[in-house]
Amino acid sequence: MSDQRESVRSNAKYLQNVRPIDPDEICEYVEGNPHPAVVRQHLRELAPELELVERDDGTFVPVGDDPVAPNRGPVERFPAAYEQRLEDLLVERYGVDWHEDATGELLRSTIRRFKRRYLERRPVEYDDDVAAGYAIYHLPGYYAAVQYALDDLAERGLLGRSLRVLDIGAGVGGPALGLCDYLPDDALLDYHAVEPSAAADVLEELLEETGPNVHPTIHRTTVEAFDPAEVGSDGGAAFDPTAPDDGFDLVLACNVLSELEEPAAVLRSALETLAPDGTLLAMAPADKNTSVRLRELERELEDERLWTPAEMGFDETDSDGEVEGAEAAGADDAAARRGRVTVYGPTVRLWPGERPTDRGWTFDVRPDLAVPSFQRKLDEATPADDAEHAPGEFVNVDVQFSTSLLRLDGKRRIALALETSDWAKMAEMDRHVPNRIDLAAAKLSRSLSDADRDGGDHGGRSNPLFKISDGSESIDHYAVVTSESSLNRPLLEADYGEVCSFERILALWNDDEEAYNLVVDEETIVDRIG
């Protein structure tokens, strides 16, 4: 069989830049004249190594070079194919009436238990029932959230059509399925999940619904015990985790960091497996504890040197392996940061040499999803005498999340370098109160009006209010729109993470919340600049 596989490989290599590879054709050139279906299976297994994608007509062609385009419009629902596959799994495990009677009560109590343990910041043990409950409650939201995070890369042309991906703590597969559906049909995905728990069984089932150009491998081990050298050892695409010119194009660490004993060490090891132009996407729920912890990890790792530019394959280096002249001149540019951990986004670093030290609670909010049938069934089957139940308790279609995108090539999503001659700096805001100033900052929240910033009652705000940042602040800053006009409306229209300029914004100190309020009124002019 190995000789046959090698023969298929050599024929494919010969033809891949000549014409589409047709299993019906090359079976005639393989010793023993195997059936075309056998040749097709070999080609599917070799596809990540040879960078081939399978077309609808059954032929194989080289994957394209064009980057993946960003999504247009919101994610509206969890796809029906995955919805049905999950329901089939629930029926197989618990019976046709899985949402009724004792089995329904088991799943509802399981969801309540892991939600309670999460809020208490206690670990969750994943057995079959927890994995099923987790899929029912969390799968749709995580499926949608990762696609919005991927937009930040796709908008800058940084998401290739041929991707080798490592998914740390893949769970039941929300981010994995979201990634698979984000990519076009002619993209090639060599996907490696690390998941030791019973959640891997759900993940494996759901991945069977993905397309022929998704090549999944599930490593059923802890991330601490996972050896990246195993990737490619089964005949897949060659991979050397110790070589910085090789590596994963994308590493996912979604909704898992709060469950790890040493998350910083895990992230550091994961960053060392990145390709030179790869990205680590870390994600956490939007609640204060996990969101703030994510930002703390981001700041802990930022600027760490993992590789020298020379090791990463860049030639313009001095005797110490640094980029010639870049750091000596004090330039805070991509060249100077090559090989160092760089925060690509969504948080910003607009002032050279400055880093934020505020609490860092920032999260995105996107439109709710349509309610999946499995959530509706479980919720509606709750007995009427269940004193704990409120309608919608087991429906979770909110899409709220915190993300951190880290890279090693020095690139940032927003690459600006401000100067104090033009702009006020948040690190020096105390000397600007109570004056009108010019400011540049990223919008890092949706409107927080009438929302609970700190877990308290803030009097039912009605004025639009947004967290903003320039990357230098040690104290939270909020832009408050007290008088909307055509001149300041760009703030309301700006996307999460987008940088705006503010002319004549009024700087005030808020004693109650120990934060700076930057008042946007009829005198303030706002422009979207990045």
Secondary structure as the mmCIF struct_conf table of DSSP 4:
data_model
#
loop_
_struct_conf.conf_type_id
_struct_conf.id
_struct_conf.beg_label_comp_id
_struct_conf.beg_label_asym_id
_struct_conf.beg_label_seq_id
_struct_conf.end_label_comp_id
_struct_conf.end_label_asym_id
_struct_conf.end_label_seq_id
HELX_RH_AL_P HELX_RH_AL_P1 SER A 2 LEU A 15
TURN_TY1_P TURN_TY1_P1 GLN A 16 VAL A 18
BEND BEND1 ARG A 19 ARG A 19
STRN STRN1 ILE A 21 ILE A 21
HELX_RH_AL_P HELX_RH_AL_P2 PRO A 23 ILE A 26
HELX_RH_3T_P HELX_RH_3T_P1 CYS A 27 TYR A 29
BEND BEND2 VAL A 30 VAL A 30
TURN_TY1_P TURN_TY1_P2 GLU A 31 GLY A 32
HELX_RH_AL_P HELX_RH_AL_P3 PRO A 36 LEU A 50
TURN_TY1_P TURN_TY1_P3 GLU A 51 GLU A 51
STRN STRN2 LEU A 52 GLU A 54
TURN_TY1_P TURN_TY1_P4 ASP A 56 ASP A 57
BEND BEND3 GLY A 58 GLY A 58
STRN STRN3 PHE A 60 PRO A 62
HELX_LH_PP_P HELX_LH_PP_P1 VAL A 63 GLY A 64
BEND BEND4 ASP A 66 ASP A 66
HELX_LH_PP_P HELX_LH_PP_P2 PRO A 67 ASN A 71
BEND BEND5 GLY A 73 GLY A 73
BEND BEND6 ARG A 77 ARG A 77
HELX_RH_AL_P HELX_RH_AL_P4 ALA A 80 TYR A 94
TURN_TY1_P TURN_TY1_P5 VAL A 96 HIS A 99
BEND BEND7 GLU A 100 GLU A 100
HELX_RH_AL_P HELX_RH_AL_P5 ASP A 101 LEU A 119
TURN_TY1_P TURN_TY1_P6 GLU A 120 ARG A 121
HELX_RH_AL_P HELX_RH_AL_P6 ASP A 128 ALA A 154
TURN_TY1_P TURN_TY1_P7 GLU A 155 GLY A 157
BEND BEND8 ARG A 161 ARG A 161
STRN STRN4 SER A 162 ILE A 168
TURN_TY1_P TURN_TY1_P8 GLY A 169 GLY A 169
TURN_TY1_P TURN_TY1_P9 GLY A 171 VAL A 172
BEND BEND9 GLY A 173 GLY A 173
HELX_RH_AL_P HELX_RH_AL_P7 GLY A 174 TYR A 182
BEND BEND10 LEU A 183 LEU A 183
TURN_TY1_P TURN_TY1_P10 ASP A 185 ASP A 186
STRN STRN5 LEU A 188 VAL A 194
BEND BEND11 SER A 197 SER A 197
TURN_TY1_P TURN_TY1_P11 ALA A 198 ALA A 198
HELX_RH_AL_P HELX_RH_AL_P8 ALA A 199 LEU A 207
TURN_TY1_P TURN_TY1_P12 GLU A 208 GLU A 209
BEND BEND12 THR A 210 THR A 210
TURN_TY1_P TURN_TY1_P13 PRO A 212 ASN A 213
STRN STRN6 VAL A 214 HIS A 219
BEND BEND13 THR A 221 THR A 221
TURN_TY1_P TURN_TY1_P14 VAL A 223 ALA A 225
HELX_RH_3T_P HELX_RH_3T_P2 PRO A 228 GLU A 230
TURN_TY1_P TURN_TY1_P15 VAL A 231 ASP A 234
BEND BEND14 GLY A 235 ALA A 237
TURN_TY1_P TURN_TY1_P16 PRO A 241 THR A 242
TURN_TY1_P TURN_TY1_P17 PRO A 244 ASP A 245
BEND BEND15 ASP A 246 ASP A 246
STRN STRN7 PHE A 248 CYS A 254
BEND BEND16 ASN A 255 ASN A 255
HELX_RH_3T_P HELX_RH_3T_P3 LEU A 257 GLU A 259
BEND BEND17 GLU A 261 GLU A 262
HELX_RH_AL_P HELX_RH_AL_P9 PRO A 263 LEU A 271
TURN_TY1_P TURN_TY1_P18 GLU A 272 THR A 273
STRN STRN8 LEU A 274 PRO A 285
BEND BEND18 ALA A 286 ASP A 287
HELX_RH_AL_P HELX_RH_AL_P10 LYS A 288 LEU A 301
TURN_TY1_P TURN_TY1_P19 GLU A 302 ASP A 303
STRN STRN9 ARG A 305 ARG A 305
BEND BEND19 TRP A 307 TRP A 307
TURN_TY1_P TURN_TY1_P20 PRO A 309 GLY A 313
STRN STRN10 THR A 317 THR A 317
TURN_TY1_P TURN_TY1_P21 SER A 319 ASP A 320
BEND BEND20 GLY A 321 GLU A 322
STRN STRN11 VAL A 323 VAL A 323
TURN_TY1_P TURN_TY1_P22 GLU A 324 GLY A 330
BEND BEND21 ASP A 333 ASP A 333
HELX_RH_AL_P HELX_RH_AL_P11 ALA A 334 ARG A 337
TURN_TY1_P TURN_TY1_P23 ARG A 338 GLY A 339
STRN STRN12 ARG A 340 ARG A 340
STRN STRN13 THR A 342 GLY A 345
BEND BEND22 PRO A 346 THR A 347
BEND BEND23 TRP A 351 TRP A 351
TURN_TY1_P TURN_TY1_P24 PRO A 352 GLY A 353
BEND BEND24 ASP A 358 ASP A 358
STRN STRN14 ASP A 364 ARG A 366
HELX_LH_PP_P HELX_LH_PP_P3 PRO A 367 PRO A 372
HELX_RH_AL_P HELX_RH_AL_P12 SER A 373 GLU A 380
TURN_TY1_P TURN_TY1_P25 ALA A 381 ALA A 381
BEND BEND25 THR A 382 THR A 382
TURN_TY1_P TURN_TY1_P26 ALA A 384 ASP A 385
TURN_TY1_P TURN_TY1_P27 ALA A 387 GLU A 388
TURN_TY1_P TURN_TY1_P28 PRO A 391 PHE A 394
STRN STRN15 VAL A 399 ARG A 407
BEND BEND26 LEU A 408 ASP A 409
BEND BEND27 ARG A 413 ILE A 414
TURN_TY1_P TURN_TY1_P29 THR A 420 ASP A 422
BEND BEND28 TRP A 423 TRP A 423
HELX_RH_3T_P HELX_RH_3T_P4 MET A 426 ARG A 431
TURN_TY1_P TURN_TY1_P30 HIS A 432 PRO A 434
BEND BEND29 ASN A 435 ASN A 435
STRN STRN16 ARG A 436 LYS A 443
BEND BEND30 SER A 445 ARG A 446
TURN_TY1_P TURN_TY1_P31 SER A 449 ASP A 450
BEND BEND31 ARG A 453 GLY A 456
BEND BEND32 ASN A 463 ASN A 463
STRN STRN17 LEU A 465 SER A 469
BEND BEND33 GLY A 471 GLY A 471
BEND BEND34 SER A 474 ILE A 475
STRN STRN18 HIS A 477 VAL A 481
BEND BEND35 THR A 482 SER A 483
TURN_TY1_P TURN_TY1_P32 SER A 486 ASN A 488
HELX_RH_AL_P HELX_RH_AL_P13 ARG A 489 GLU A 493
HELX_LH_PP_P HELX_LH_PP_P4 ALA A 494 ASP A 495
TURN_TY1_P TURN_TY1_P33 TYR A 496 GLY A 497
STRN STRN19 VAL A 499 ASN A 510
TURN_TY1_P TURN_TY1_P34 ASP A 511 GLU A 514
STRN STRN20 ALA A 515 VAL A 520
TURN_TY1_P TURN_TY1_P35 GLU A 522 GLU A 523
STRN STRN21 ILE A 525 ARG A 528
#
